[in-house]
């Protein structure tokens, strides 16, 4: 079982930026970020492929999303710029073995971290 530890959440003003990190105990092929706002389903945000270094950002954050990595720490970072109140949610990182935008395809999850964007 992969252990994932997230950090970097908090309260940010609209228009600001936030960088979340996800450290994995074991490196898998794919690391992804999802988020869940109150009363809503968990939605895909972004993913990173360790094998190809390819990244993918959902349309909801495209143009505002940057993914980076630290190989020595098996850590992936998600930065979202120009934050909007609609970005407020609990953000989860997930690890898996194939590219997917569906939460059901990921078996390993972090504990979740709150991001609140104030207007």
PyMOL commands that set and color helices and strands:
alter all, ss='L'
color gray80, all
select helices_A, chain A and resi 71-73+85-87+103-105
alter helices_A, ss='H'
color red, helices_A
select strands_A, chain A and resi 4-7+10-13+18-24+30-36+43-49+55-57+65-70+75-80+89-96+108-109+113-118
alter strands_A, ss='S'
color yellow, strands_A
deselect
rebuild
show_as cartoon
